[in-house]
Amino acid sequence: MILKGTNIERKLQNIKNKKGDCEQILAEVQQILKEDSLKEEKIANQLSSKNSTLGNNFDFDLLETEKIFHIDQIKEICIDYRLRFLDSAHFKGEIPPTAISKIKHLEAAHNIEIKGFKIMAPSKLFKLEDKDDPLLFAPIGNDYYYLIHKWGNDLHPLRKLFAWPFKNIANLLLLVLLISYFVTLMVPEGLFSKKSSTAEFWIIYFFMFKCLASIVIFYGFALGKNFNPAIWKSKYFNA
């Protein structure tokens, strides 16, 4: 007599069928999925709403300290890399499902509804009003923010260098002076006179500086550009 092997899946199905739990299990699964979908919809509404909440009642024992940042630290990074730190309602990019999932996890762990989301990103990723690496934050209180999720590509390695002239007027002036000097060096000798002199060099240098400074001033006023410290929390593209 040959003994047949035991099909565990069939045994499991038999027990379930005996208890008549099929419909109940299906209903429970549907209810869980419905609640999860409603939760995601609620989070999406919070992300797209303009909420001025200054803090959330997090359980500090559950927070990761390396993800807690003060507003001064955020401001410094925004100024160095010419980024903006604005309400998530102004963000025009797509917030990934992983970010939503992390928000759900945080809300479940801390038993709260998180509000007042902020995003740090380049200006081009925001819907700015007329006047490449987002980070999602939630306010803790007392000017501290908790980093929930980072997505997208890293910033260009030279972005800080490119943003340096826009930190303040002294940096911009120094850059214009340097560029004017190198442009003056490129002017062929004897172009304006048979014999080059130091006086001629500085006259040409002053002329180049005036030309470049005029271009920079025109560009700044025409396009409503401003220095990094003035725009990092501004929701206006011409602030």
ABEGO torsion letter per residue (X at the ends): XBBBBBBAAAAAAAAAAAAGAAAAAAAAAAAAAAAAAAAAAAAAAAAABBBABABBBBBAAABBAAABBBAAAAAAAAAAAGBBBBBAAABABBBBAAAAAAAAAAAAAAGBBBBGBBBBBBAAABBBBBXXBBBBBBBAEGGBBBBABBBEBBBBAAAAAAAAAAABAAAAAAAAAAAAAAAAAABBBGAABABBBAAAAAAAAAAAAAAAAAAAAAAAAAAGBBBAAAAAABABAAX
